[in-house]
Amino acid sequence: MRFFDRLRRITAAAVSVLFLGSCAAPGAVQQTSLGTSSNIDIEEKSQIYYFDVGQGDSEFIQLSDGKNILIDTGTPDCADQLVRRLQKLGVKKLDAVIGTHPHADHIGSMAKIIDSFEIGEIYLPRLPKSQTPTTATYTKLLEAISKKGCHITQAKAGVEVLKEGSISMEMLAPNSENYEDINNYSAVCMLQIGEKKFLFTGDAQKESEKEILASGRDLKADVLKVGHHGSTTSTTANFYEAVSPSIAVISCGKDNSYGLPKESVLKRLSSGNTEIYRTDTSGTIRASTDGTNIQIETLPDF
């Protein structure tokens, strides 16, 4: 126990140093549309990819102005594949990298990503010293950030990731500094492109959802990345009603041992006439938008 306490203190100290600021150095088999037009030129519009990373999370936002934002990176096993996907999309710089919370199925490949691309801002939630991870995955991430000459911006409610014209991205959570479950430290992000809104929830659970609701923020979104891979810990009735998404995306692994997504969550989504997409059954999912319309495609071979 003394060894792990010491390791945790060392890790916490490293985190404190890195939480200072920004980086110092630089197909489709199914589709649906929302809006008046079903034909969107994806070469000129913003695109949101919900990558198939098995039992994990990774979303990539490629904006029409050329900016790139990556939310989570799946497990360590996804690293090479994720780098190839981003390179295939022409990515040389990631303007923002967001690790929703320090679980390996969300930040597992982040060290590799930081090593492989020019990085702008890095966002991670700050955890109390007693909960700061001592895992090899988290330690490797901190080392990669330090080696790159970057610092970490704390992910928390009110942080503005981007605001340019009709495009904005703001964090709605976490709203507290202490949670029993690390999942509740998840950075929850609302992306707005013109009239369309996309909500990314990480693994935020009931407690965090309740805090977000209590904030009084307008949570209505067109597309919801369902919390915690479709677990019953998340997507509570009140939260779902407030979001009222037309489309929900669930990121989970095929035949995963957790039995996700749970049937009760699927029924809740279906009862609200939300169209459901799942990475375990459809592979990578792409949403393209011009700010007025949204086109959804499944990309099983991407």
N, C-alpha and C positions, 0 to 999 in steps of 0.2 A: 504493500500500500504506500509506503514511503516513496518508492521509486515513481509510482504513478502520480503521487501528489507533486513531486518535484518536476516531473515532466509536464504536468498541467500548469505549474507556475511558469515554467520556461515558455510554454506555448502561449499562455496568457500575456506574458511580457512581450513576446513577438507581435502578438495581435495589437497590443497597445501602441507599439511603435508604428505599425503599418496603418492604423486608423488615423491618418493625418490629413489626407487630401487626395489629390489626383496623381496620375502617372507622371513621372518626371521626364521620361523618354518616350520619345515617341514609341409512256405513260399512263395518263390518268384513266382510271376505269370507272370513276363515278364523280359527278359534280352537281352542285346546286348553286343557285344564285339568289341573292336578296337585293331588291331594288328594281329599277325600271329596265335595266339592260342585263342580258345574260352573257354578253361578250365583252370582256375586259382585256385590254392589251397589257399583259403582265410585264412586258418589257418597260413600260412607262409608269406602272402603278406600284404602290407599296405591296409587299408580300410578307406574309407571316407563315413560317414553317413550324409545324408541330412535328418534330423529328421522331421517328420510331427508334427509340433507344432501349427497347425491351422494357423491363420493370424499372423505369426511371422517368425522368423529365428532361426535356431540352426543347426550347423554343427559340427560333431565330427570326428577327425582324429586319427586313431589308427595305428601307424607306425609299420613296421615289426620288429623294434628293441625294441618294447615295450613302446615307448613314446606315450603319449596321449595329444592331443591338442583339446580344445573346443572353438568354435567360436560362441558366442551368446547363449542365453538360452530360447528364446521364452518369453511368457507372464508369469505373476505370477501363473496363473492357471496350468501351465505345470510343476511346481516344482517337485511334487512327482513322476510324470510319468517319468520325465527326470532323476531323481536320480535312479529310478528302471531300466531304460534302460542302464545307465552307469554301474550299478552294475551287470546287466545281461551280459555285455560285459567284466566283470572281472576287471573293473577299481577300483583301490584303490588310485591312485595318478593322478592328472592332472598336467602335466609338464608345460602347458601354458593355461591360460584362457584369451580369447580376447573378450572384449565387443566392438563391432564395433562403437557404439554410444549410448548415454544414453536415448533411447526411450524404453518404457516398453515392446514392442513386441520383443525386442532384448536382454534386460538385466533383464527381469522380474523375472526370476528364478535364477539369478546369486548368490544372497545372500544364498539361500538354497544350491546351489552347493558348494559354498565356505565352508559352515558349514559342509557339508557331506563328503568331500574328503580332502586328503592331497593336498596342492596346491604348485606349483612351482612359476612361474611368472604370474603376472596379468597385462594385457595391456588394457588401456583405453585412448581415446583421451582427450586432455586437452582443455577445453572450456574457453573463457573469463568469468570473474566474472559475467558480465551482462547476460550471457546465461547459467550459471551453473544451472542445474535443482534443484528445491526445492521439487520435487515429493517424496512421501513416498517410492516409489520403489528405487529411486536413493539413498535416505538417508539410507534406510535399507541396501543397497549394501555397502555403505561406512562404516557403522557400522560393517558389517560382516567382511570386510577386516581388519579393525582396531582390532577387537576382535581376529582375527586369527593371528595377529602379522605380517601382510603383508603390503607391500607398492605397489604402482602402477608405472609401467613403461609407459611413455607416448607413445601412439600409433601414429606414424607419418611416413611419407615416409622415407625410408632408414633404418628403424629399422629391424635388423636381429633377427628373432624369433628362427631360428634353422639353423644350417649348420653342417651336419655330412656326410661325404662321398658324395654319390650321392643324398642325400636328403637335401633340403634347403627350407626355408620359409622366405620371406622378405615382408615388407610392402611397398606398392607403393603410399599410400595416408593415411592421408591428407597431402597436400603439402603447405597449408597456415594456418595461425593462426586465421583468422577471416572469417566467412561465415554468411550470413543472415539466411540460412536454416541449422538447426542442422544436417540434413541428410548428408550434405557435409563434416562433420567432420568424416564420417565413415572410419574406418580402412579398407583399401583394401589390401588383402594379396595374394601373389603368392606362391603356394606350388609346388615344383618340386621334383618328385620322378623318378630318372633315366631319361628317355627320355620324361616322361609324366608330364604335367603341369595342375594345377587346380587353377582357379582364383575365389576368394571370394570377393564380392563387397559391402556387407552390403546394405545400402540404398543410396550409393553414387549417386549423380545426375549429370546433364550435366556439371555443373561448375567443379566438381571434375574430371569427365572423361576428360574434356578438358585439365586440368592441367596434368593429367597422360599422355595423348598423347603428350603434349608439353615437357615432361621430356625426350622423346626419348627412353624410355625403350622398350624392346621387350615384347609385350603384348600377343603374340601368346600363346594360351592355348588350351588344348584338351577339358577341361570341364569348363564351365562358370556357376557360381551361379549368376543368373540374378539379376541385381540391383533392389532394392525397390519393390520386389514382382511382377515384371512385369509391373510396372507403366511406363507411357510415359515420366516421369521425367528422366529416365535412359535408358541405352542400346541405346545410340544414334548411328546413322548410321556409323559415323567414328570410334567410339569406338568398335562397333561390328565387323567392318571390320578388325580392328587391332588385335582383339582377334581371330576372325575366328574359333570359337569352333566347334568341331564335335558334342558335346553334351552340352545342356543347361538344368539347373535345376532351376525350379521356385518354391519358397517356399511361399505358400499362403493358406488361409483358404477356405474350401468348402463354396460356395454361400456367400462369404464375401460381405459386404455392399459397398466396394469400386469398385466392378466390376473388380477385378484383377484376372488374368493378362489381360491387354488390348489387343484388337484384333490387333492393329497396331504393337505391340511388337511381338506377335505371328507370324504375317505375315513376319516381318523382319527376325526373326529366321528361319522360314520355307524357305524363299527365298534364304537363304544362305546354304540350305541343312543341317541345324543343327537339330539333333534329340532332341526333347523336352520331358522332364520329369517334372511332376508337383506333388507336395505333396498333393494337394487338390483332385486329381483324382487317384493317385497311392499309397499314404501313404509314409512312409519312403523309401528313395532311397539309395542304397549302391553302391559305386564304389570300386572295388578291382583292385589293380595293382601290377605288379611285376617290374614296371619301363619300360617295353617294351609294355605290353598289358594292356587294361582296360576292365573290365567286369562290366556291369551295371545290377543291379537287383532291382526290386521293392518289398518292404516288407510291404504289407498293414496291417499285423497283429502285426508288431513289436512295 
